[in-house]
């Protein structure tokens, strides 16, 4: 019985798309989330003043919530295809408490700006996963380069010995 060696990445295209999506999450919604958290706790009256004009607060919240909701299934799909069980479990551990909190106290959370903090663990998870996918892709490239070097060396030895 031969043990099959695990590939580093099963589908490079999906992992590259995941990395691109996670880069988007890190560059746009994460800074918005940070600004809103700072505004919530450093300038206590600022968000209360923004509640009088809900459109100003709705746009950043829509970007933060919308991007998280849209990309979570894709993240889970890619992690499933790549058989990264630990990352899938971690994703469930990050998303499930938020969903449970929404189900229990939807009116109280949705009406307050405290819901901003509920997204912080998800975006930290995305930040960590993005750097990990970068590492997966670097390992895959190094693996492919090594495979090509071995193939070229074998062809060179074959030609030197005259084995066409």
C-alpha positions, 0 to 999 in steps of 0.5 A: 500500500502506497501513501499518496503524497498530498498536493500543496494546492489542488486548484491554484486558480481558486486559491489565487481568486481567494487571495484576491478576494481577501486582499479586497476585504483587507484593503477596503472594509477592514479600514472602514471597520477600524474607523467605525470602531474608533469612532464608536469608542474614542468619539462617543458622540460621533456615531450618535450624531450619525444616527440622525443621518443614517445614510452616512453610517449605512454606506460603510456598514453596507460595505462591511456587512455586504462584503462579509456576507458575499465572500463567506460562502466562497471562502468556505467553498475554496477551503473545502476544495483545498481540504483545509479542515482546520481553516474551515473549523476556524471559519465556522467558529468565527461565523457561528457566534455572530449568526447566533447573536443575530438570531437571539437579539436581532432588533437590539444589535441591528439598531445599535452600532455595537454590531460593528464589533461583531465583524472584527473577528471575521476580518481578523480571520480574513487577514490571517487567511490572506497571509496563509494563502500567500504562503500556500502559493509561494510553496506551490511555486517553489514546488513547481520550480523544483519539479521542473528543475528535476525534469530538466536535470533528468533530461540533461543526464539522459542526453549526456549518457546518450539515451535518447 
